[in-house]
Amino acid sequence: MIKTPQFWNDRGAKSTAISVCLLPLSALWIGLSALRHAITKTSTADLPVVCIGNITAGGTGKTPLVGLLYDELLAAGHNPAILTRGYGGSDAGPLWVDGTVHDATICGDEPLMLAEGRDVLVARDRVSGAYAIASRGIHDLILMDDGMQNPFLAKDIKIGVFDGEVGIGNGRIIPAGPLREAASSGIAQLDMVVINGDDETGLADMIPSGIPVFIGNIIPDQSVIDDFNGAPLLGFAGIARPQRFFATLRRTGANLVQWLAFADHHPFSQTDLTTLHHDAIHQGAQLITTKKDWVRLPSEWRDKVTFLPVTMELAQKDEIVGRIIATIAPDASSTGDMRGNG
């Protein structure tokens, strides 16, 4: 686990120099990605596949969006299932996630969060995962969490999610920048774009006119902060952009007296948590983290740490859901085996 490099989103002279030095490795990344796509046989699921992903590495808010779309599609009379790789979990799947049985070490933190009231399948092999969902016989579409660059399973709809604060970062490809593929071709393949937060980098101007752009916002549960009644808080987070979580806490009016950042998906050890606990006692503070981090905590620590729930707010959610339904409805009830596209 590593932290998102600061130079990915920084256009300063020092960061640019580091990025330029890594460009040969970016060329290697591009070549290997092209080879992977060239030799891969793409399979088509017998249910429509809606991929919610990104063309950049790092957090963009796609997991809350997946949850929102699932809930809205369910309310509209559909029966979706979420397909996810289960990053950080030990079980390769296919595995239907059950929060009463599984923990984050088994299925990963994001699937565990999504599985609260939703049908979530973990499968590192997305093709076998899609087959398992279709074989269940009760679902009419698949929401694939991440996997935009996965060439093995065909997607009927691709929804790209971007962090409005950083956009495409420095515009370079891994490891010189955050892009998983070239920005122009990556954006051109999308059917819809969701920008999480204010568009601070002018990203919307890069989106071709035929691709609809929606603006979403991550909304924290203010009541959790209000319940602290101004008490000192020590915040910690092991997500792609922990500073965003700390900024969210400040916006809620939280009395944040200390904050500590860890790498994305960081597995918190007893030493980590004991240190955090002692720091909080020294500050006279209480511990608070993200829900994604909280589900990774050992069970004996969860009563000692509060998490801040967040949800995705999408003003045009009816339009984006309508576009999904209009695309998948003709095939929503089809059944059959996986079939190769060649």
N, C-alpha and C positions, 0 to 999 in steps of 0.2 A: 504494500500500500504506500503510495506517495502522494504528497500534496500537489495540487495543481500549480505548475510553475507560474510565478508572478509575471515573467516576461511574455507569456502567451497573450496577455491582455494589456501589455505596456509597450508603447511605441517610443519610449525614451532611447537615447543613444546607447547606453549600456545594454539594455535589453535587446535592442536591435542587433548589437554585435554578437551576443550569445546566440540569438536566433539564426543569424547568417552562418555561424560556424556549424550549425546543425542541419543546414539545407541539404548536404549530401545524403544524410540519413532520411530526410523527407523524400528525396528522389527514390531511395530504396523502398520506402513505404509505398509510394505510388506504384512502383514496378511490381512489388509483391501483391498489392491489391488487384492490379490489372490481371496478373497471372491467375490469381484465385478466381476471379470472375470468368476468365476465359475457359478454365478447365472444369468449372462447376456445372453440374446438371441441376437446373432449377425445377423444383416440384411445385405443383399447384394444389392447394388444399381444396377439399370439396365444400368448404364453407368460405364465405368472403373473409379476407384478412385486411384489417385496418391497422397499419403500423404507425405508432406514435413514437417518434424518435428524434434524433438530432444529427446534424452533420459536423458537430463539434464535440470534443470530449469535455467532460465536466458537467456539473449540474445546470439544468435549464428549467426545471419545474415540470418535467414531463410526467412524473409519477402521479402528482395530484391531478394532472389533466386526464390521465388514464382513468383514475377513480371517478372523476366528474363525468366523463363520457360514458362509462359503464352505467352509472346511476341514471343518467338522462336517457340512454337507450333502453334501459330496463323499464323506466317509466313510460316510454313511448310504445311499449308492447313487445320489445325484442328480448332475446335471452342470450346476452353475450357471455363469453368466457375470456379471461385474460391469460395470455401466453407470455411467459417471461423466462429469461435464462436462469434467474436465481443467483445472481452474482454474490459470491461470498459464502454460499451454502455448499455443503458437502454432497448432497444428493443430486445426481445428474438427471433424475427423473426418467420418464414422466411421473410427476408427483402432484396430486391435488393437495393444496396447502390447507392445513387444519390448525388454526391458532391454538386450539386446546391440546394439540399433540406435538406439533413441531415448534422449534425455536429458530432463531436466525442462523445458528450454526448449521442447521439442516437445510433450510430453504432460502436463506438470504434475508436481509432486512426489508427490502422494498416489497417482495411478495407477501411477507408477513403483515405489513401495513395494509396492503391492498386487499388482503383476504378477509378483512373484517366486514362481513355481510356480502362478500362477493365470491364468485367462483374463479379461482386462480390456479393455473397449472404451471409448474416449473418443469422446464425441459431444455437442457443444453442443446440437444438436437431439435431444432424448431420444427422440422418436418415430422418427426415422430410425435412431437407435442401436438401439432395441428391434427394429426391422425387420431390421437387419443381424445382430443376434444370432440371431433366429429363422431367418433365411435360411441361416445356417450349417448348420443341421440336426442339430446334435449336443447342443444345450443344452435343458434342460427347465424352467429358471426363470431369472429375472433378478433380481440383487441390485442395486438402484439406490442408489448412494452419494450421499446428499444429494438435494435436489430435492423436499422435502416440500411446498413451496409452488408447485412447477411444475404448472400446470393442464393442460398439453398431453398428458400421458401418465397414464392411469388406473393406480391402485395397488391391488393385491389385499390387501396387508398393509402397514400403516404402523407402524414401530417408532421411537418417539421416544427420543432419547438426551439425557441431561442431565448436567451436571457437578454432582456432589453438593455441592461447595463453594460454588457460587454459585446453583444452582437457576435461577430465572427472573430473577435480578438484582433490579433495582428495580421490576420488574413493568410497565415502560412499553415502548412500541413505538418502534422505530427512527425517528429518531435520539435520542429522549429516553431510550431504554433499549435493551436487547438483543433484545427480542421482535420476531420477524418478523410476528407476528399476535397477536391477543388471546389471552391465556393460556387463558381458559375454553374458547373454541372450538377453539384449537389442540390442547389436551389431549384434548378430547372426541372429536376425529377419530381418535385413536390406537388401535391394536389392542393394542399392548404398549408398556411403558415400561422403559427401562434407565437406572438411575442409576449413574453412574461415580463410585465412591468413597462415603465416608460421606455420608448425607443430612443435611447440616449446616443446611439451611434449612427443614426440614419439608415438602419438596416432596411426599413420598409422601402426606401428608394431603390434598393438593389433587387427587389422582388419583381419579376415580370408582371405586367398588368393583368395577365390571365389567371394569376394565382391569388386567390382571396387571402387577405391578411386579417387576423383577429388579434385583439389585445386582451390579455388575461392578467390577473393579479393574484398573488398569493396573500391570503387574508389570515392573520393570526387570530386565535380565540382570545379576545381582550379580557374576558372574564377571568382567565387563568392569572393574568398579571394583576388585575384588580384585586383578586383574592389575597395577594401578597401585601397589599395596603402599604406600599412603599418600603417594604423590608429589603435589605441588601441581597443581591443575587450574584452568584458566580455562574457564568454561562460557559458551557463547553460544547464543542461540536466536532464530529468527524465526518464531515460531508465535503463535497467538491469545493464549495465556496462558503466556508464557515463565517467569514466576515459579513456575509449577507444575513446570516442568522443573528449575529450580534447587532447589526444595524436595525433589524426588525424589532429586536427586544427594546432598543432605545426608542424607536418610534412609538412603541406601546406605552412609553413612560416608565418602563422598568428601571429600577435603581440598580443598574449593572455596575458592580464595583470591581469585577475582575472577569477576564474571559480568556479561554485557552482553546487553541485550534489544534486539531489532529488531522491525519490524512483521511481521505474518503474511505468509508467502510472500516475504519480502524477497529480492531478487536480489543475492547477495553480489558486490560488485565487487572488483577487484584491490586497490583502496585499502582497502576494508573488511578484507580478509583479510591484507594486509600489516600493517595497524595491529594486528589481533588477534595476528598472529605476533610482532610486536615487543613487544606488551604481555606476551605469554606468556614471552618470553625475559627481559624485565625482572623478571618474578615468579618466574622459574625454574620455570615451569609448563608443562604440556602442554594442548593444546586439546581440548575435548570438546563435542559438540553432540548434537542429536536426529538420528535417521535421516532425518526429513523435511527437515531443513536440509542434512544431509550429501549427499543426492542432488542438491541444487541447486548444490553446489560445483563449480567447474571441475575437470576430471579431475586436473590437476597439483597440486591442493591436497588431494586426498582422502587421500593417504598421510601428510599432515601433521596430520590431524585424526581423532580417534576419535569414533565415535557410540555412543550408549547404546541398544541395542535394547530395545523394550518389547513386551509382549503383553497382550491382554485376558484376564483370568481371570473366568469367569462360573460361579458355583457351580451355578446351575440351567440350565446350557446344554442339557441333554437335554430339559428341559421346553420351552424356547423353540424349539428345533429341532423338537420334536414338534408344537408348535402350528403352525409354518410348514408342515410336511409335511402335517398334517391338513387345512390350508386349501387348499394348492396341488395335492395329489396327484391329485384327480379330473381336473384339466385339464393335468397336467404333460406329457402326450404329444401334446397337440393341436397342429395346424399350420394355417397359413393366412395371409392377408394382414392388414395393419392395417385396422381398421374404425372408422369414426367413431361416437361415442356421441351426437353432437349437442350 
